Amino acid sequence: MHDLAEDRGNVVLLDVWATWCEPCKHALPLYQELQGKYGSQGFRVYAIDIDEDARQIPAFVKELNLQLPILLDTGAKVAEDQLHVQVMPTTVLLDRAGLIRFRHDGFNPLATSRYESEVQTLLAETPK
């Protein structure tokens, strides 16, 4: 269990993914790179997995050399009920107050600079 209220004051990226999602294999390493680049400035990334069988996750994580916090969303309750995910992956960026400011349904590898620009925008805002 993770309470996002603990992250207030930080910019947070939530990425909903699954091991069977091919675009996720491109998105998660980008988000890990952004975490490494902006983590010291108050940027956090959480990878929310919706796989029915969590035993598949370790091999996926190892293959991609991921070192992001992985949160399990059993039954996709958070993904469906709170984030209204319909496409994999779905990524949301929360500002320092915990409000969703950007949302991406799917992943466009040609738009990676947009993800970084959005992170920079939110980090530049004065915390309230």
DOBA-793393 format. One record per residue: residue in one letter; x, y, z of N, C-alpha, C in turn. Coordinates in steps of 0.05 Angstrom, whole numbers, padded with zeros to 5 digits, always signed. Atoms other than C-alpha are relative to their C-alpha. Layout:
BEGIN
AXYZXYZXYZ;...
This chain:
BEGIN
M+00017-00024+00000+00000+00000+00000+00018+00025+00000;H-00014-00025+00000+00024+00069-00016-00021+00023+00000;D+00018-00022-00002-00012+00133+00003+00013+00024-00014;L-00011-00022+00015+00000+00188-00048+00001+00026+00015;A-00001-00024-00016-00013+00240+00005+00028+00004+00012;E-00028-00002-00010+00058+00224+00029+00018+00014-00020;D-00016-00013+00021+00083+00253-00037-00008+00028-00005;R+00007-00028+00004+00049+00321-00030+00025+00016+00002;G-00024-00016+00002+00100+00373-00047+00019-00009-00021;N-00015+00011+00022+00130+00329-00101-00017-00001-00025;V+00013+00006+00025+00113+00322-00174+00001-00030-00003;V+00002+00029+00001+00089+00250-00185-00010-00009-00027;L+00009+00014+00025+00084+00208-00248-00010-00027+00008;L+00012+00026-00005+00038+00148-00243-00002-00013-00028;D+00003+00014+00025+00045+00098-00300-00013-00027+00005;V+00015+00025-00002-00006+00042-00306+00009-00018-00023;W-00012+00017+00020+00025-00017-00342-00006-00030+00006;A+00002+00029-00004+00026-00093-00350+00023-00013-00016;T-00022+00013+00013+00078-00143-00372-00006-00007-00029;W+00007+00007+00028+00040-00160-00436-00002+00025-00018;C+00003-00025+00015+00040-00087-00458+00026+00008-00014;E-00025-00007+00015+00092-00075-00513+00008+00029+00003;P-00008-00028-00003+00090+00002-00510+00011+00005+00028;C-00010-00004-00028+00103-00004-00434+00030-00005+00001;K-00029+00006+00001+00172-00033-00451+00016+00024-00009;H-00014-00025+00008+00189+00035-00481-00005+00023+00019;A+00007-00022-00018+00153+00080-00432+00014-00001+00026;L-00011+00002-00026+00179+00053-00367+00030+00008+00002;P-00028-00009-00001+00254+00062-00383+00002+00031-00003;L+00000-00029+00002+00239+00134-00403-00007+00013+00027;Y+00008-00011-00026+00204+00147-00337+00022-00004+00021;Q-00023+00005-00018+00262+00115-00300+00022+00021-00005;E-00020-00020+00007+00309+00162-00337-00008+00027+00011;L+00010-00025-00011+00266+00222-00318+00003+00001+00031;Q-00003+00002-00029+00266+00198-00245+00029+00005+00008;G-00028-00004-00005+00342+00196-00247+00009+00029-00004;K-00008-00027+00007+00347+00265-00278-00013+00021+00019;Y+00014-00020-00015+00295+00301-00235-00008-00008+00028;G+00007+00010-00027+00288+00259-00172+00009+00019+00022;S-00010-00018-00021+00331+00307-00132-00015+00026+00002;Q+00016-00025+00000+00284+00364-00150-00028-00005+00010;G+00027+00005-00011+00223+00330-00120-00018-00014-00020;F+00015+00016+00020+00201+00284-00177+00000-00029+00007;R+00003+00028-00007+00174+00215-00162-00015-00015-00022;V+00013+00017+00019+00154+00158-00208-00010-00026+00014;Y+00011+00025-00010+00109+00099-00190-00012-00015-00023;A+00010+00017+00022+00096+00042-00238-00022-00018+00013;I+00023+00014-00011+00027+00013-00224-00007-00024-00018;D+00004+00023+00016+00022-00058-00249-00028-00012+00004;I+00027+00011-00002-00046-00089-00265-00001-00030-00008;D+00000+00028+00007-00024-00160-00283-00016-00017+00019;E+00015+00018-00017-00069-00215-00257+00019-00019+00014;D-00019+00018-00012-00008-00258-00243+00026+00015+00005;A-00023-00016-00008+00045-00219-00205+00026-00015-00004;R-00024+00015+00004+00095-00275-00216+00015+00007-00026;Q-00013-00008+00025+00109-00247-00285+00016+00025+00002;I-00012-00026-00003+00133-00181-00259+00031-00001+00003;P-00029-00001-00004+00204-00199-00235+00016-00004-00026;A-00015+00004+00025+00226-00225-00304-00002+00025-00018;F+00004-00025+00016+00197-00162-00338+00018+00022+00011;V-00017-00021-00013+00232-00116-00288+00030-00005-00005;K-00029+00008+00005+00298-00154-00297+00007+00006-00029;E-00005-00004+00028+00293-00152-00373+00005+00029-00007;L-00003-00029+00005+00285-00076-00372+00019+00014+00019;N-00018-00012-00021+00332-00065-00313-00013+00023+00014;L+00015-00021-00013+00278-00025-00279+00007+00002+00030;Q-00005-00004-00028+00291+00005-00211-00020+00020+00012;L+00022-00017-00010+00226+00042-00202-00017-00014+00021;P+00018+00013-00019+00178+00029-00145-00024-00011-00016;I+00022+00014+00013+00127-00022-00170-00023-00003+00020;L+00024+00003-00017+00057-00018-00140-00019-00019-00014;L+00018+00019+00012+00009-00075-00151-00029+00009+00004;D+00028-00007+00000-00062-00058-00169-00017-00025-00006;T+00014+00025+00003-00097-00124-00157-00029+00005-00010;G+00027-00004+00011-00160-00128-00199-00003+00026-00015;A+00000-00026+00014-00142-00061-00231-00020+00019+00011;K+00020-00017-00013-00186-00026-00181+00007+00030-00002;V-00009-00028+00002-00145+00039-00178+00000+00008-00029;A-00002-00007+00029-00132+00038-00253-00028+00006-00012;E+00026-00003+00012-00205+00030-00271-00018+00020+00015;D+00019-00016-00015-00243+00063-00214+00009+00029+00005;Q-00009-00027-00007-00199+00123-00199+00014+00014-00024;L-00015-00012+00023-00155+00134-00261-00014-00004-00026;H+00016+00005+00024-00206+00109-00312+00017-00008-00024;V-00018+00010+00020-00153+00072-00352-00015-00016-00021;Q+00012+00016+00022-00176+00046-00420+00021-00009-00020;V-00021+00006+00019-00110+00043-00458+00026-00005+00016;M-00025+00005-00013-00043+00014-00438+00023+00010-00016;P+00000-00010-00027+00000+00046-00415-00016+00026+00002;T+00012-00026-00005-00036+00105-00384+00018+00013+00021;T-00018-00015-00017+00006+00158-00351-00013+00026+00009;V+00010-00026-00010-00015+00216-00306+00023+00013+00015;L-00019-00017-00015+00027+00272-00278-00016+00016+00020;L+00012-00015-00022+00007+00301-00211+00018+00024+00007;D-00016-00022-00009+00028+00370-00190+00006-00002+00030;R-00008+00002-00028+00056+00385-00121-00023-00001+00020;A+00024+00001-00017-00015+00392-00093-00014-00027-00003;G+00012+00026+00004-00032+00322-00118-00023+00000-00021;L+00021-00002+00020-00077+00345-00175+00011-00010-00027;I-00008+00010+00026-00075+00310-00243+00001+00024-00019;R-00004-00022+00018-00047+00361-00292+00004-00009-00029;F-00004+00011+00027-00027+00318-00352-00007-00029+00000;R+00008+00028+00003-00053+00252-00377+00008-00009-00028;H-00007+00012+00026-00028+00207-00433-00012-00028-00001;D+00012+00026+00005-00070+00149-00458+00016-00013-00023;G-00018+00011+00019-00020+00104-00493+00027+00013+00002;F-00027-00011-00001+00053+00119-00505+00010+00006-00029;N-00010-00008+00026+00082+00157-00564+00031+00004+00002;P-00029-00002-00003+00158+00144-00569+00011+00024-00015;L-00009-00024+00014+00163+00204-00616-00005+00025+00015;A+00008-00024-00016+00137+00251-00562+00014+00000+00027;T-00013+00002-00026+00187+00236-00507+00008+00027+00011;S-00007-00026-00010+00208+00309-00503-00024+00014+00013;R+00024-00011-00012+00136+00327-00486-00002-00009+00029;Y+00001+00010-00027+00138+00283-00424+00019+00015+00018;E-00020-00014-00016+00202+00316-00400-00008+00029+00003;S+00009-00028-00002+00174+00386-00415-00022+00003+00021;E+00022-00001-00020+00112+00371-00373+00011-00003+00028;V-00012+00003-00026+00155+00348-00315+00014+00026+00008;Q-00013-00026-00006+00197+00411-00320-00020+00022+00007;T+00020-00020-00005+00135+00454-00322-00011-00002+00029;L+00011+00004-00027+00107+00423-00258+00021+00005+00021;L-00021-00004-00020+00174+00425-00222+00006+00030+00003;A-00006-00028-00001+00182+00499-00239-00022+00016+00016;E+00021-00014-00014+00116+00517-00205+00006+00002+00030;T-00004-00005-00029+00119+00546-00135-00019-00018+00016;P+00018+00017-00017+00093+00496-00083-00019+00018+00015;K+00020-00016-00014+00029+00520-00052-00004-00010+00029;
